[in-house]
Amino acid sequence: MQRLLWIAVTLLVFFTSCSSGKKNIARHSDYAAYLDGHWVNERADNINTEIAFWESRLQADTGSYVNMVESAKYQLQLFKTKGRIANLHKGDSLLQRCSDKVNHTSPELLYSLSQAAVTQHQFTRSAAFISGAEKANGDLYTIRLLQFDTYMELGRYPEAWKSLSTLKDKTGFDYLIRFAKWQDHKGNLPAAITLMEKALGLVKGKNEGLYFWTLSNLSDMYGHDGRVADAYKGYLEVLKKNPADLYCLKGIAWIAFSHDRNYNEARRIVQFILSQTAMPDLKLMLAEIAEQEGNTTEKNKLIQEFITEVKQPAYGNMYTKYLVQIYTEDLADYDKALQLAEQEINNRFTPETCSWLAWSYYKKGDMKKAAELSRKFVWNKTFEPEAQYRVACMEADAGNTQLARQLLESCLQSSFELGPAAEQRIREKLAML
């Protein structure tokens, strides 16, 4: 009976995927010109020229505040361009030296340190820098914006909303993009999109950098809302003006993979991006592609490469979430997953991190603890489809079939965001309810 059920489920998934009638969106000819390393190399060369200039000045005057600040700025830019963790740490270290030099009385330096801390997933440290900036009589408008950003990461949502709601200008760009994040957090993606579109209109033709940053983030939102063609159009618009934008190329790679199921093309784009940047999570996308092609050996090899890279002390907690997923889903090392999930909870207590902790307990077989965490801290606290899927699985096993089905059907609406493997697991689970 179980074998017949499995065959039925497999056929259901197969025919659903084959009969979806999806038309491919990503066309190689649209972005082929951007799969050329000279765009990123040219930007990196320009940044390195600036770094060499400011470092030479710093060597001549080791205590120069200005030289340290400028060197730090370009080190952080190089990290964003090439993804080398050493550049992030060097930039952060230079900022810290500057702040030490002035006894932490420069709000501007503390703002920069706060943002660098967020990049490193050091959220408590970020909050401390913001508090320091307030004590140093920094600009309250900037402080409230940074408080919102950090409190959202920490799961301190009432404080985040309080910081945002104190701003008097409710029509400015900085407010709109954060209010959009708030609406997305509350599960109101259409409202979030509308707000981001308003923010985009404010900077169009006025600030090219902010315009393309907003458009790339808006394109992500379009994808999450199922508007994949609009997402693709947005990514391409950014690339036309900024061919070195690897983030948008990654977005196109995901469209080729998750929507078009064109695994060869998705791999081609991701491998190009990996030739330009050292961001480790790209290995996981290649692993997902290998999984869909049935290449388990290649998938496992890529996962191990990722683990080896991000276990280096320099990465700290930046990739803990991914490691929890790997240890629960791929390696079945539930003790390790639980250890990392608890570590992530200590770093930031959010519904998403609680869902990973609950999932780790669930995989270990502690259903009572898993249900307690999930119902208290995850269910109805987040609308992230991954977290909802985990809640659905736990509720299904607890016998709450109606709730599980409702959550799984909701997840199915986010199949583009979740990817082909997750979609298959959702359909299989639904078929068994």
HULIN-V95015 format. One line per field, one symbol per residue. phi: phi as a letter, one per 30 degrees, with the letter a starting at -180 (. if undefined). psi: psi as a letter, one per 30 degrees, with the letter a starting at -180 (. if undefined). burial: b if it has 9 or more other C-alpha atoms within 8 Angstrom, else e. A space follows every 10 residues. Layout:
phi = ???
psi = ???
burial = ???
This chain:
phi = .ddddddddd ddddddddcd idcecdcedd bedcdbdddd dddddddddd dddddddddd bdcddddddd ddeddddddd dciddddddd ddddddddde dchhcceddd dddddddded icdddedddd ddddddiddd dddddddeed ddddicdedd dddddddddc cdeddddddd ddddedicde dddedddddd ddcdicbddd ddddddddde dedddicddd ddddeddddd cbdcdddddd dddddddddd hcdddededd ddeddcbcdd dddddddddd dddicddded ddddddeedd ddeddhcdbe eddeddddcc chcddddded dddddddacb eddddddddd ddddjcdddd ddddddbcdi cbcddddddd deddddddjd dddddedddd dddcddddjd ddeddddddd dcd
psi = eeeeeeeeee eeeeeeefgf gkkkekkefe geffhjffee eeeeeeeeee eeeeeeeeef ifgjeeeeee eeefeeeeee efgkfeeeee eeeeeeeeee eghhgjeeee eeeeeeeeeg hieeeeeeee eeeefghlje eeeeeeeeee eeefgieeee eeeeffkejg fleeeefeee eeeeeggiee eeeeeeeeee eefkgejeee eeeeeeeeee eeefggieee eeeeeeeeee fifgjfeeee eeeeeeeeef hieeeeeeee eeeffflgje ffeeeeeeee efggieeeee eeeeeeeeef fkfffbgfge eeeeeefeee fhifeeeeee eeeeefekjl eeeeeeeeee eeefgieeee eeeeeefekg flgkeeeeee eeeeeeffgi eeeeeeeeee effgeeeele eeeeeeeeee ff.
burial = eeeeeeeebb eebeeeeeee eeeebbeeee beebeeeebb bebbeebbeb beebbebbee eeeeeebbbb bbbbbbbbbe bbbbbebbbb bbbbbbebbe eeebbbbebb bbbbbbbbeb bbbebbbbbb ebbbebebee eebbbbbbbb bbbbbbeebb bebbeebeee ebbebbbbbb bbbbbeebbe bbbbbbbbbb ebbbeeebee bbebbbebbb bbbbbbbbeb bbebbbebbe eebbbeebbb bbbbbbbbbb eebebbbebb ebbbebbbbb ebbbbbbbbb bbeebeebbb ebbebbbeeb eeeebbbebb bebbbbbbee eeebebbbeb bbebbebbbb bbbbbbbbbb bbbeebbebb bebbeebbbe ebbebebbbb bbbbbbeeeb bebbbebbbb bbebbbebbb bbbbebbbbb eee
